[in-house]
């Protein structure tokens, strides 16, 4: 079985998240895509909502898509999250983060060398474009143009229509009226 992993905060999950997952499923002939939420993501605060609450919403979404699953992980680096998968699926913002040495290293490692080692461990990458960010053509995932203009932050800031219905109806991000 060919599987892909799509790490993200999904805070909230959006139509773009689903479109990206489906595009990777088709393009890379995957049987399953796993949405994976890091309990302590790199480069982000803990999130607007609790990870377990987000997982409840994600499980509601995946119930309608036999090819989709959701889980949480304690892994933080995309290379660690992607270990064992055939494809790692991400947006262009995550792609650029992968290539930023400040997210790597520690007391025993030089950041650039640690980044190179992590990048070497990645499986096939499927990267969705985002407005204003370039993506190498060999990893670019073909998605509808509107996908590049959506984000969870925009959904919360005033465009809740970008969020999946399970997120809108959960009451976690917006007051239900």
Buried (B, 14 or more C-beta within 10 A) or exposed (E): EEBBBBBBBBBBBBBBBBBBBBBBBEBBEBEBBBBBBBEEBBEEEEBBBEBEBBBBBBBBBBEEBEBBBBEBBEBBBBBBBBBEBBBBBBBBBBBBBBEEEEBBBEEEEEBEEBBEEBBEEBBBBBBBBBEEEEBEEEBBBEBEEEBBEBBBBBBBEEEBEBBBEBBBEBEBBBEEE
